């Protein structure tokens, strides 16, 4: 009998007549997922509105304990190592990413009071109060990286009731988190896990006060203009190399492109250079092609693994985007760009594409493995080719360009120089502070 991924509402784990089988990257059954129909989703949100508010200190104590349980405990009887194994098999992300996420969320939960406190404007004091915009927050979660679930924990810290519709490939991480929160003492009506179809996800967004939705271009376009919905779409993170190409720079570029299997929205997908793009592309290809192919649960795994047909479709997406680009890594793979790992699964080897102009459409392509486009850049072009970046790393001494990037609304995070592991900083805004969306300043005066 397969393990069960339940609907979790009102503190109770429930079954459903609507089920699907969660399969691993090889196609083998991992678990039976029980899905909440749209009506159940709406009724769950209605019940959550009746939850009694809890004091801030109580919420933060619960979150700190939940972080400890998530990292080191056995919520639902699941050990940390079993979580890592099944999460990596389901998502196709290297098992080391799940292990790092245990520690990261475990540590960050203890800091959430300070994290959300820093998001309040300086003026929120004597004449203003920084308060919630609503009561119930919905999350349509992704499956690309388990640490993305750290974002909605901030909403719990702010006093929201939170309903999560997990990603189809990774219901494992949010289930462990929700179980840890309940075990730590969170009000049962304060949290819900609602696996479900796209219709159920839409019902969740309609029912809650505010929602965070992860998705691709179609989702961004569909939700644009809805001030109740915060959409987090493709990152298109970029790096500018405006200086010498030395070993330290290449090492940093490889990390920015390929860390965590290249599945984060903050992994670099375009590198522009004021130097020789051919030299840079060749050097990157030579280094990235060394990344080994291993099964996703192997401690040495560094590349994502997908079912063979999915892997082939992802590689085909590159072919459709070439438009004159040169795939520099091709000559490094005698047996092709997909590395076989067991039955019916393949590791996605890195791809480096060289283009001859900074406005090539390939610079907007983002795929869930190490895939980077290398292009020329001239100072006269300014920030233009670097815009529309969730994260922009500027390896340059040009402070005027850094300021220009900071002034560009399309650049959400600016990294000046080689900043190691910056994406792990819990205080660094990710596409702005979540508090900017969930909270607002209201005037206050008292006699």
C-alpha positions, 0 to 999 in steps of 0.5 A: 500500500502506498503512503498517503499525502492527505488533505490537511484541514482543521488539524485533521488529515483527511482522505478524498475520493479524488486521488492521483499517484505521485511518481518518482523520476523513474515512473515508479509510484511513491505516494497516493495524493488525496486532492481537495475539490474546489468546494472543499477548498472554499469551505476550508477557507471559510472555516479558517476565517473563524480562527482566533488570533494568537499573540505575536510572541506565541506565533514566533515561539511556535515557528521556532519549534516548528523549524526545529521539528522540520529540520530534526524531528519526525513529524508524521513519523517521517525522519529527516533522511526519509524526507530527503530521499522521497523529496528528491525522488519526487522533484528530481532535485539533487538530494543535497538540496533537500538536506540543505533546506532542512537546515535552512528552514530550521534556522530561518524559523527562529529568525522570523520575528526579526525578518518580518520586523525589518520589513516594517517602514520606519514611520510605523510607530507613533502615528501609524500602525503596520497591519495585515491587509487581510486574514487568510493567505493562499499559496499556490506553491511551486515544485522547483526548490523546497526552500521556496516554502520559507516565504509563506512562513513569513505570513504565519509570523505576521498572523495570517491563516495560511492555506497551501496548494502544493506543487504537483511534484513536491507535496512532500515539503509543505506536508512536513512543514504543516505537520511540524507547525501543528505539532509545535502548537499552531492553531489547527484552523491557522494552517491547511494543506490542500493538494488539488487540480488547477480548478482547486488552485483557482478556487483557493485564489478566489476564496482567500483575501490575498494569494501568492502564486508561482507560475510561468508566463501564462500565469503571470499574464493571467494574474496581471492587474489583480492587486489581491495576487502576488505572482512570482514568475520566471527569474531571468537572473543575469550576470555582467562580467565587466572585467578580467576573466580569471579563475575566481570569476569563472568559479563564481559564475559556475556557482551562480549558474549551477548551484542547487542543480540550476533549478532556483529562479535566482540561478543565472540564465544569462551572462553578458560580457564587455570582453570576448563572449567566445572566450567566456562561453568556451571557458564556462562550457569546459567547466560546466561540462565537468559536472557529473551525472549521478542518480538524484538520491546519490550524495554526489548528485549535482544535476536535476533528473527528470523522466526521460520524456520530460528531459527530452522536451526540456532539451527540445525547448533549447532547439526551438530558441536557438535562432542562430545561437551556438551551443558550445557544450555540444562537443563535450558530450560524446553520448549526448546532453542527457545522462541516463540514470537508471530506468527511464530517467535522465540527468539534464547536463548543462547547456551553454549557448553563445549569441552575437547580440544582447537582445537575442530572445534566448536571454529570456529563456529560463529552464529548470537545469543549468542553461545559460546564454552568453552575449556581448554587452557594451557600456553604451547599452547601459542597463537595458540588456540587463533589465527584467532580472530577479537578481542581477550580479554586476562584476564591475567597478562602474558604480554609476552602472550599479546605481542605474541598476538599483534605479531600474524597477525591472531589477529586483536584486542587485549584487555588486561583486562576487557575493557568495551564497547571497540567496541564503540570506533570510533578510535579503528581499526576494522580489521585494519584501513579502510584507509590502504585499501582506501589510499596509500602514494605517494612520493612528493617533491617541490622546 
